[in-house]
Amino acid sequence: MTETERGCPYSHVDFGLDTEIYGHYALLDGHREESRFHFNDTTRRGFYMLQRYDDVLEGFQRHETWTTHVRSALNPEPGTALLPQDLNGEAHAKLRRVLNPFFAPAAVKRMTPMAHERCVELIEELRPKGSCDFVAEFAIRYPTDLFLALLGLPVSDGEFFLPWSETLFAGFFGGDPAAAAAAKANIIAYFTEAVRERRANLRDPREDMVSRLVEARIDGEPISEQDILTICMTLMLAGLDTTRSALGYIYTHLARHEEDRRAIVADPGLIPAAVEEFVRLYPLVIQAGREVQEDGEFHGLDLRRGDVMWLGIGSANRDPRKFPEPDRFVLGRKGVNQHLAFGAGPHRCLGMHLARLELAVVLKEWHERIPDYRIKEGTTLVERGGQLTLKTLPLEWEV
């Protein structure tokens, strides 16, 4: 007899555990096809899983009654404050209006020359070695440098900023809590010094984000220093680990699928389409959390105030009802830009244009310089649970 919660079949799968690469996607695919909804009981509060494309899209659109009081179904407690994610309704919209100009296509375009320049520098540093751990030596370093540039901070600060951010990320996934707390304190102190420097020497707020945050007004009031620091921390947490994740899966795919790699090498004009298909197939996050604010129902699923919802991005993007042959990488896939890799609705990813730029620049510059590479023989690739990323990706190439 099937065990159910309010008529919804149970899932006892802990998606926070590590698996071999693609293990989480296999579990999600099985769940999606087994039942439209599941109730997962592996967290203290449990959560209802929306898994099919149309349901997940509708869940994102229910932003007035399903709010970001829970941002992750796997970690429903508030934890580290994030802005603007923690806001909803008009308060969220007002802060997004302050930040949007720095993430709009025109602003991202202004970053393009620097993005290419820094990418080439990092590749040329690695190329003579003939091998690297792509995850640790490139996939996290590159977005860290662009993040600092976006804020208007020295890219060279990445030398000490990157170890701090890595220690902090590790703390979220079972690392040393004391070391993570110390790293967080260092990062906050670094941002605090940047804010104080801008207060003394304001720069052009159209091009310098910290200056923009210092001079911005919402309803006539300045943004508090605590909120400015939270925004800086949020942009770091949202932008670095996710880009590392995407690059790890993309380069694993290209190392194992020579025909796809050859197509990109032969025609770099295919790269924008490749980026869209890659983020559909390997989205930067596999789920978003929401908290139900009032009793109701969702297509026969009885919901109550306080219920936690899992909006299954990873399973929706591979739903065969929406994308034929969803587990295949198909360049030029029809309707690929309808994927939910960046979410949907008012909380749609602020940095999606920057993420696309970073991935496209790396694909272009890397393959111009290192068109042939392989995964080191004997490697077992492990993906971290929760927020999927590869723990290591040892690549080799001829010098």
KAUR-V218432 format. One record per residue. PSI is psi in radians with two decimals (NA if undefined). OMEGA is omega in whole degrees, -180 to 180 (* if undefined). D_LAST is the distance of its C-alpha to the last C-alpha in Angstrom with 1 decimal. Layout:
BEGIN
psi-><PSI | PSI>
omega-><OMEGA | OMEGA>
d_last-><D_LAST | D_LAST>
END
This chain:
BEGIN
psi-><2.31 | 2.25 | 2.31 | 2.74 | 1.98 | 0.69 | 0.02 | 2.21 | 2.54 | 2.61 | 2.28 | 0.27 | 2.23 | 1.79 | 0.04 | -0.10 | 2.65 | 2.64 | 3.02 | 2.79 | 2.41 | 0.06 | -0.69 | -0.69 | -0.67 | -0.73 | -0.76 | -0.71 | -0.75 | -0.74 | -0.83 | -0.69 | -0.38 | -0.70 | 2.54 | -0.73 | 2.71 | 2.69 | 2.08 | 2.24 | 0.40 | -0.09 | 2.94 | -0.71 | -0.35 | 2.93 | 2.63 | 2.25 | 2.05 | 2.24 | -0.35 | 2.62 | -0.94 | -0.65 | -0.75 | -0.77 | -0.79 | -0.64 | -0.74 | -0.56 | -0.16 | 0.75 | -0.34 | -0.55 | -0.23 | 1.79 | 2.99 | 0.39 | -0.46 | 2.10 | -0.48 | 2.22 | -0.52 | -0.46 | 1.32 | -0.21 | 2.70 | -0.82 | -2.49 | 2.28 | 2.46 | 2.39 | 2.34 | 0.07 | -0.63 | -0.23 | 2.71 | 2.86 | -2.47 | -0.63 | -0.72 | -0.79 | -0.68 | -0.73 | -0.65 | -0.63 | -0.52 | -0.70 | -0.51 | -0.72 | -0.46 | -0.18 | 0.06 | 2.78 | -0.68 | -0.69 | -0.71 | -0.65 | -0.64 | -0.49 | -0.19 | -0.83 | -0.77 | -0.65 | -0.75 | -0.78 | -0.83 | -0.64 | -0.81 | -0.73 | -0.78 | -0.71 | -0.76 | -0.46 | -0.62 | -0.58 | -0.78 | -0.29 | -0.44 | -0.02 | 2.82 | 2.81 | 1.74 | -0.65 | -0.85 | -0.59 | -0.22 | -0.92 | -0.40 | -0.52 | -0.75 | -0.91 | -0.49 | -0.79 | -0.73 | -0.57 | -0.80 | -0.72 | -0.68 | -0.72 | -0.22 | 0.39 | 2.75 | 2.24 | -0.55 | -0.36 | -0.19 | -0.43 | -0.70 | -0.40 | -0.67 | -0.83 | -0.64 | -0.86 | -0.65 | -0.71 | -0.69 | -0.80 | -0.74 | -0.61 | -0.51 | -0.34 | 0.78 | 0.10 | -3.04 | 2.00 | -0.66 | -0.74 | -0.70 | -0.73 | -0.70 | -0.70 | -0.73 | -0.73 | -0.70 | -0.73 | -0.77 | -0.73 | -0.68 | -0.82 | -0.66 | -0.76 | -0.69 | -0.74 | -0.77 | -0.65 | -0.69 | -0.59 | -0.59 | -0.54 | 1.34 | 2.36 | -3.07 | 1.95 | -0.16 | -0.32 | -0.26 | 1.96 | -0.69 | -0.70 | -0.68 | -0.75 | -0.63 | -0.70 | -0.17 | 2.64 | 2.39 | 2.07 | 0.67 | -0.06 | 2.46 | 2.74 | 2.30 | 2.71 | -0.67 | -0.73 | -0.63 | -0.77 | -0.68 | -0.70 | -0.80 | -0.77 | -0.71 | -0.79 | -0.62 | -0.87 | -0.62 | -0.47 | -0.43 | -0.96 | -0.59 | -0.72 | -0.71 | -0.76 | -0.90 | -0.79 | -0.67 | -0.80 | -0.68 | -0.80 | -0.47 | -0.81 | -0.85 | -0.53 | -0.51 | -0.24 | 1.49 | -0.60 | -0.62 | -0.69 | -0.77 | -0.66 | -0.74 | -0.70 | -0.74 | -0.56 | 1.54 | -0.27 | -0.27 | -0.18 | -0.79 | -0.72 | -0.65 | -0.71 | -0.78 | -0.73 | -0.63 | -0.76 | -0.39 | -0.85 | -0.66 | 1.25 | 2.67 | -0.50 | 2.56 | -0.23 | 2.69 | 2.54 | 2.66 | 2.72 | 2.26 | 2.28 | -0.20 | 2.61 | 2.55 | -2.84 | 2.74 | 1.75 | 0.85 | -0.13 | 2.05 | 2.10 | 2.60 | 2.69 | 2.30 | -0.18 | 2.53 | 2.32 | 2.41 | 1.99 | 1.82 | 1.46 | -0.83 | -0.63 | -0.59 | -0.69 | -0.23 | 0.41 | 2.04 | -0.27 | -0.39 | -0.72 | 1.88 | 2.53 | 1.05 | -0.36 | -0.03 | 2.53 | 2.00 | 1.84 | 2.30 | 0.35 | 2.30 | 2.27 | 0.30 | -0.54 | 0.03 | 0.11 | 2.85 | 0.42 | -0.53 | 0.29 | -2.78 | 2.90 | -2.95 | -0.37 | 0.25 | 2.54 | 2.12 | -0.63 | 0.39 | -0.63 | -0.65 | -0.72 | -0.77 | -0.74 | -0.85 | -0.81 | -0.73 | -0.73 | -0.77 | -0.77 | -0.69 | -0.94 | -0.66 | -0.81 | -0.31 | -0.50 | -0.58 | 1.35 | -0.39 | 2.24 | 2.88 | 2.78 | 2.36 | 2.31 | 2.44 | 0.03 | 2.31 | 2.05 | 2.23 | 2.30 | 2.34 | 2.45 | 3.03 | -1.65 | 1.82 | 2.33 | 2.70 | 2.38 | -0.50 | 2.64 | 1.53 | 2.00 | 2.59 | 2.63 | 2.85 | 2.47 | NA>
omega-><-177 | 178 | -176 | 172 | -174 | 179 | -177 | -178 | -180 | 163 | 177 | -177 | 175 | -178 | 175 | -179 | 176 | 173 | 167 | -177 | -179 | -179 | 179 | 180 | 178 | 178 | -179 | 178 | 180 | 178 | -176 | -177 | 180 | -176 | -179 | -180 | 170 | 168 | -177 | -173 | -175 | 175 | -177 | -178 | -174 | 179 | 177 | -175 | 168 | -166 | -176 | -169 | -175 | -180 | -179 | 178 | 179 | 178 | 177 | -177 | 178 | -171 | -179 | -178 | 172 | -169 | -180 | 167 | 165 | -179 | -180 | 178 | -179 | -180 | -170 | 179 | -173 | 179 | -179 | 178 | 177 | 176 | 11 | -173 | -175 | -179 | 177 | 175 | -174 | 179 | 177 | -178 | -178 | 179 | 176 | 180 | 176 | -173 | -172 | -177 | -178 | -178 | 179 | -179 | -179 | 180 | 179 | 178 | 179 | -180 | -171 | -180 | 179 | 179 | 178 | -177 | -178 | 178 | 180 | -180 | -179 | 180 | -179 | 175 | -177 | -169 | -177 | -177 | 179 | 178 | 174 | 165 | -172 | -179 | -174 | -172 | 179 | -167 | 175 | -178 | -176 | 179 | 176 | 179 | 180 | 176 | 179 | 178 | 179 | -180 | -177 | -177 | -175 | 178 | -180 | 178 | 177 | -179 | 178 | -179 | -178 | 177 | 176 | -176 | 179 | 179 | 179 | 178 | -180 | 180 | 179 | -173 | 172 | 179 | -177 | -178 | -179 | 179 | 179 | 179 | 178 | 178 | 179 | 179 | 178 | -180 | 179 | 178 | 179 | 179 | 179 | 179 | 178 | -180 | -179 | 178 | 180 | 177 | 180 | -176 | -178 | 177 | -178 | -177 | 176 | -176 | -177 | -171 | -180 | 176 | 178 | 180 | 180 | -175 | -176 | 175 | 174 | -174 | 177 | -177 | 176 | 175 | -178 | 179 | 178 | 179 | 177 | 179 | 178 | 178 | 180 | 179 | -179 | -179 | 177 | -177 | -176 | -169 | -171 | -177 | -179 | 179 | 175 | 180 | -178 | -178 | 179 | -180 | 180 | -176 | 170 | -180 | -175 | 176 | -176 | -177 | -174 | -177 | 178 | 178 | -180 | 180 | -180 | 179 | -177 | -176 | 179 | 177 | 178 | -171 | 179 | 178 | 179 | 179 | -179 | -180 | 178 | -178 | 170 | -174 | -178 | -176 | -174 | 173 | -177 | -179 | 170 | 180 | 174 | 176 | -180 | -176 | 178 | 180 | 178 | 177 | 180 | 179 | 178 | 178 | -179 | -178 | -179 | 178 | -180 | 177 | 178 | -179 | 173 | 175 | -167 | 180 | -177 | 179 | 178 | -178 | 178 | -180 | -179 | 176 | -179 | -175 | 179 | -177 | -168 | -179 | 177 | 171 | -176 | 177 | -179 | -180 | 179 | 177 | -176 | -177 | 173 | 177 | -177 | -177 | -180 | -178 | 180 | 179 | -174 | 179 | 178 | -172 | 179 | -173 | -174 | -180 | 177 | 178 | 179 | 179 | -177 | -178 | -179 | 180 | -180 | -180 | -179 | -172 | 179 | -174 | 171 | -173 | -180 | -175 | -178 | 179 | -177 | 174 | -178 | -176 | 178 | -178 | 169 | -177 | -177 | 175 | 179 | 177 | 178 | 172 | -171 | 168 | 177 | -178 | 178 | 175 | -179 | 178 | 177 | 177 | 180 | 179 | *>
d_last-><60.1 | 57.4 | 57.4 | 57.7 | 58.0 | 60.4 | 59.8 | 56.0 | 54.1 | 52.4 | 48.7 | 48.0 | 44.2 | 42.6 | 39.8 | 38.8 | 37.4 | 33.8 | 32.9 | 30.0 | 28.1 | 30.5 | 33.5 | 35.3 | 35.1 | 36.5 | 39.4 | 40.0 | 40.1 | 42.6 | 44.8 | 44.9 | 46.1 | 48.5 | 50.5 | 50.6 | 50.9 | 50.4 | 51.7 | 49.1 | 50.8 | 47.9 | 48.6 | 51.8 | 52.9 | 51.3 | 50.2 | 50.8 | 47.8 | 47.6 | 45.0 | 45.6 | 44.5 | 48.0 | 49.1 | 46.1 | 46.5 | 50.2 | 49.6 | 47.5 | 50.4 | 53.0 | 52.0 | 55.6 | 56.5 | 53.2 | 51.8 | 48.8 | 51.1 | 48.6 | 45.0 | 43.5 | 45.5 | 43.6 | 44.5 | 47.8 | 49.0 | 48.5 | 46.1 | 44.2 | 45.8 | 43.8 | 44.9 | 45.5 | 44.9 | 48.0 | 50.3 | 52.0 | 54.2 | 55.1 | 53.7 | 50.3 | 50.7 | 51.7 | 48.7 | 46.3 | 48.0 | 47.0 | 43.3 | 42.8 | 42.3 | 39.1 | 37.6 | 39.1 | 37.0 | 38.0 | 36.9 | 33.5 | 33.1 | 33.7 | 30.8 | 28.3 | 27.1 | 26.5 | 24.8 | 22.2 | 21.8 | 21.3 | 18.9 | 16.6 | 17.0 | 16.0 | 12.9 | 11.7 | 12.7 | 10.6 | 7.3 | 6.1 | 7.4 | 5.5 | 9.1 | 12.5 | 16.1 | 16.3 | 20.1 | 20.4 | 17.6 | 17.8 | 20.6 | 23.3 | 22.1 | 22.0 | 25.6 | 26.9 | 26.0 | 27.6 | 30.6 | 31.3 | 31.1 | 33.5 | 36.0 | 35.8 | 34.3 | 31.7 | 28.1 | 27.5 | 29.9 | 27.3 | 26.3 | 29.7 | 30.6 | 27.7 | 28.7 | 32.3 | 31.6 | 29.5 | 32.4 | 34.9 | 33.2 | 33.0 | 36.7 | 37.5 | 36.0 | 37.5 | 36.0 | 38.1 | 40.8 | 41.6 | 38.0 | 37.9 | 41.2 | 40.1 | 36.9 | 39.1 | 41.5 | 38.8 | 37.6 | 41.2 | 41.9 | 38.9 | 40.2 | 43.7 | 42.8 | 41.1 | 44.3 | 46.6 | 44.7 | 45.0 | 48.7 | 49.2 | 47.0 | 46.7 | 44.1 | 44.1 | 44.6 | 43.2 | 39.7 | 39.8 | 40.3 | 41.7 | 44.3 | 45.1 | 45.8 | 48.0 | 50.0 | 50.3 | 53.7 | 54.5 | 58.3 | 58.8 | 57.3 | 54.1 | 51.4 | 51.9 | 49.4 | 49.0 | 48.1 | 45.7 | 43.8 | 43.9 | 42.5 | 39.6 | 38.9 | 39.3 | 36.7 | 34.2 | 35.1 | 35.1 | 31.9 | 29.2 | 29.3 | 30.0 | 26.9 | 24.8 | 26.5 | 25.9 | 22.2 | 21.8 | 23.8 | 22.2 | 18.6 | 20.0 | 21.8 | 18.9 | 16.7 | 19.8 | 21.1 | 18.8 | 21.8 | 22.2 | 18.6 | 18.8 | 22.1 | 20.8 | 17.8 | 20.4 | 23.1 | 22.5 | 26.3 | 26.3 | 24.8 | 28.2 | 29.7 | 26.7 | 27.2 | 30.9 | 30.4 | 27.8 | 30.2 | 33.0 | 31.2 | 29.8 | 32.2 | 31.5 | 34.7 | 36.5 | 40.0 | 42.3 | 45.5 | 48.9 | 52.4 | 55.5 | 58.2 | 61.1 | 62.4 | 61.8 | 60.1 | 57.0 | 57.6 | 59.9 | 58.0 | 60.4 | 58.9 | 60.4 | 59.9 | 57.2 | 55.3 | 51.5 | 49.6 | 46.0 | 44.7 | 42.1 | 39.4 | 36.9 | 39.6 | 41.0 | 37.8 | 37.6 | 41.3 | 41.9 | 45.1 | 43.1 | 39.8 | 39.9 | 37.3 | 36.3 | 33.5 | 31.6 | 29.1 | 30.9 | 29.6 | 32.8 | 34.9 | 38.5 | 39.7 | 36.4 | 37.3 | 40.2 | 38.0 | 39.1 | 35.8 | 37.2 | 40.7 | 43.7 | 46.9 | 47.4 | 44.9 | 42.0 | 38.8 | 39.1 | 35.4 | 34.6 | 33.7 | 31.4 | 29.7 | 29.2 | 27.8 | 25.3 | 24.1 | 24.0 | 22.2 | 19.4 | 19.2 | 19.1 | 16.7 | 14.1 | 14.1 | 14.0 | 10.6 | 9.1 | 11.5 | 10.5 | 10.5 | 12.9 | 15.3 | 15.1 | 17.5 | 21.0 | 20.9 | 24.3 | 24.2 | 27.3 | 28.9 | 31.2 | 34.7 | 36.8 | 34.2 | 31.4 | 27.9 | 25.2 | 25.3 | 21.6 | 18.7 | 15.7 | 12.7 | 9.4 | 6.5 | 3.8 | 0.0>
END
